[in-house]
């Protein structure tokens, strides 16, 4: 059954959406804070939180899972497992935060900072 398995579609086809979420996740892990639209932030937040939970294990299998999710980016996986995950070893969840910035000037899209806590 597929109860409550909804995802944010972001007006993109599946391949474009997958690439967008992968790139946003990679940028958030690399810079630890990104400025994006509220819809994109809400879509990528659960993805990144799952990745941090996987990285907290720190074993070979979790590294390979993360490599598959982040497009074979070894630098990002290393940073996630070695620097970011140990920070949250005692925290059971809620690794990211969304801070509202107000509307974008050009098209009034609600802009936010998505950052690691």
Secondary structure, 3 states (H helix, E strand, C coil): CCCCCCCCCCCCCHHHHHHHHHHHHHHHHHHCEEEEEHHHHHHHHHHHHHHHHHHCCCCHHHHHHHHHHCCCCHHHHHHHHHHHHHHCCCCCCCCEEEEEEEECCCCCCEEEEEEEC
